[in-house]
């Protein structure tokens, strides 16, 4: 079995991966913006401001860790994004069959 760190990515696959990666990030950030708008509309005092700050700090930390674009991590990142609903396998069409199969398998075991 080929290790994920040994997978070769063609230029076309790198472009597909970048587009999918960016699409998922934009989708998740847009959802976050909507949540922040809702939460900000209910801010009534200092304590609410700090809760919003804490929420945003935690989300930033989570997103910075999740969106790892190193080739060795991409299959795992894509599996997480598919599982969470930010991507679908169709967003990854054009990747070779072994990569798509691994991503699909990872979504079932993660």
DOTORMI-578463 format. One record per residue: x, y, z of N, C-alpha, C, O in turn; residue in one letter. Coordinates in steps of 0.2 Angstrom, whole numbers, plus 2048, in hexadecimal, padded with zeros to 3 digits. Layout:
! DOTORMI-578463
XYZXYZXYZXYZa;...
END
This chain:
! DOTORMI-578463
8047FA800800800800804806800809807804x;80380B7FC8078117FC8058168017FF817803x;80A81880580981D80A807824807809825802x;80382880B80182E809807833807806837803x;80C83280B81283680A81683480381A838801x;81482E80081882C7FA81382E7F481682C7EFx;80D8307F58098317EF80C8377EB80F83C7EEx;80B8367E580E83B7E080783F7DE80283C7DCx;8088467DD80284A7DB80584D7D580A8517D4x;80184C7D080284F7C98008577CA7FD8597CEx;80385B7C58018627C57F98637C57F78677C8x;7F685F7C17EF85F7C07EB85E7C77E78617C9x;7EE8597CA7EB8577D17ED85C7D67E885E7DAx;7F285F7D67F48657DA7EF86A7D97ED86E7DEx;7ED86C7D37E88717D27E286F7D47DE8747D7x;7E08697D37D98677D67D98677DD7D486A7E0x;7DE8657E07DF8657E87DE86C7EA7DB86D7EFx;7E28717E77E28787EA7DB87B7E97D987E7EDx;7D88797E37D187C7E27CC8797E77C887D7EAx;7CD8737E97C88707EE7CA8727F57C58747F9x;7D08737F67D28757FD7CF87C7FE7CD87E803x;7D08817F97CE8887F97C68887FA7C488C7FDx;7C38847F67BC8847F67B98827FD7B5885800x;7BC87D8007BA87B8077BB88080C7B7882810x;7C188380B7C38898107BE88E80F7BC891814x;7BC8908097B88968087B189480B7AE89880Ex;7AF88E80A7A888C80D7A888C8147A388E817x;7AD88A8177AD88981F7AE8908227AB892827x;7B289581E7B389C8217AC89F8207AA8A3824x;7A889E81A7A28A181979D89F81F7998A3822x;79D89982179989682679B89A82D79789C831x;7A189A82E7A489E8347A18A583479F8A7839x;7A28A882F7A08AF82E7988B08307968B5834x;7948AB82E78D8AC83078C8AA8377888AE83Ax;7908A683A78F8A48417918AB84578E8AD84Ax;7978AE8437998B48467948B98467938BD84Bx;7918BA84078C8BF8407868BE8447848C3848x;7848B884577F8B684A7818B885177D8BB855x;7878B58537898B685978A8BE85B7898C0860x;78D8C185678F8C88577888CC8587888D185Cx;7838CA85577D8CE85677A8CD85D7758D185Ex;77C8C98617798C886777E8CA86D77D8CA873x;7848CD86B7888D08707858D68737838DB870x;7858D587A7828DA87E7878DD8837858E2886x;78C8DA8847918DD8897988DA8887998D6883x;79C8DC88C7A38DA88C7A48D288C7A88D0888x;7A08CF8907A18C889179F8C488A7A38C0888x;79A8C78877998C488079E8C587B7A08C1877x;7A18CB87B7A78CD8777AD8C78787B08C5873x;7AE8C687E7B48C18807B28BA87E7B68B687Cx;7AB8B887F7A98B287C7AA8B18757AC8AC872x;7A88B68717A98B686A7B18B68687B28B2864x;7B58BA86C7BC8BA86B7BF8B286C7C28B0868x;7BD8AF8717BF8A98737BD8A486D7C089F86Bx;7B68A486B7B48A08667B88A185F7BA89C85Cx;7B98A785D7BD8A88577C48A68587C78A3853x;7C78A785E7CE8A485F7CE89D85E7D389A85Bx;7C98998617C98928617C88908597CB88B857x;7C48938567C289184F7C889284B7CA88E846x;7CC89884C7D28998487D78948497DA891844x;7D889284F7DD88D8517DB88684D7DF88384Ax;7D488484D7D287E84A7D387F8437D587A840x;7D18848407D28858387D98858367DB882831x;7DD88883A7E48888387E78818387EB87F834x;7E587D83D7E787683D7E48728387E786D835x;7DE8738367DA86F8327DD86F82A7DD86A827x;7DE8758287DF8778217E78768207EA87B81Fx;7E98708207F086F81F7F186D8187EF868816x;7F58718147F587080D7FB86C80B7FD86C805x;7FF86980F80586580D80285F80A7FD85B80Cx;80585D8058038578018028518057FE84D804x;80785080A80784A80E8008498127FE844814x;7FD84F8137F78508187F18508147EB84F817x;7F185180D7EB85380A7E684E80A7E084F80Ax;7E88478097E28428097DE8428107D8842810x;7E28438157DE84481C7DA84A81C7D584A81Fx;7DD85081A7D985681A7D38558167CE857818x;7D48538107CE85280C7C984D80F7C384F80Ex;7CB8488127C68438157C284781A7BC84681Bx;7C684B81E7C284F8247BD8538217B8854823x;7BF85781B7BB85C8187B58598157B085C815x;7B68538127B084F80F7AB84D8157A584E815x;7AE84A81A7AA8488207A784D8237A184C825x;7AA8538247A68598277A185D82279E861824x;7A185B81C79D85E81779F86481479B867810x;7A68668147A886C8117AA86A80A7AB86F806x;7AB8648087AD8628027A985B8007A6858805x;7A885A7FA7A58537F87AB8507F47AF8537F1x;7AA8497F37AF8467EF7AF8497E87B48487E4x;7A984B7E57A984E7DF7AD8547DE7AF8567D9x;7AE8587E47B385D7E37BA85B7E27BE85F7E0x;7BB8557E37C28527E27C384E7DC7C884B7DBx;7BE84E7D77BE84B7D17C484D7CD7C68537CDx;7C88497CA7CE84A7C77D48487CA7DA8477C7x;7D38467D17D98437D47D983C7D27D48397D0x;7DF8387D27DF8317D07DB82D7D57D982F7DBx;7D98277D27D48237D67D78207DD7D38207E1x;7DD81F7DD7E081D7E47DF8227E97DD8217EFx;7E08297E77DF82E7EC7D882F7EE7D78307F4x;7D482F7E97CD82F7EB7CA82A7EF7C682A7F3x;7CD8247ED7CB81E7F17CD81E7F97C981D7FDx;7D38217FA7D68228007D28278047D082680Ax;7D082D8017CC8328047C582F8067C383080Cx;7C282B8017BC8288037BC8248097B882480Dx;7C18208097C281B80E7C481E8157C181D81Ax;7C88248157C982781B7C382B81E7C282B824x;7BE82D8197B883081C7B482B8207B082D824x;7B582581F7B18208227B481E8297B181B82Dx;7BB81F82A7BE81C8307C08228347C282083Ax;7C08288327C282D8367BD83083B7BE83483Fx;
END
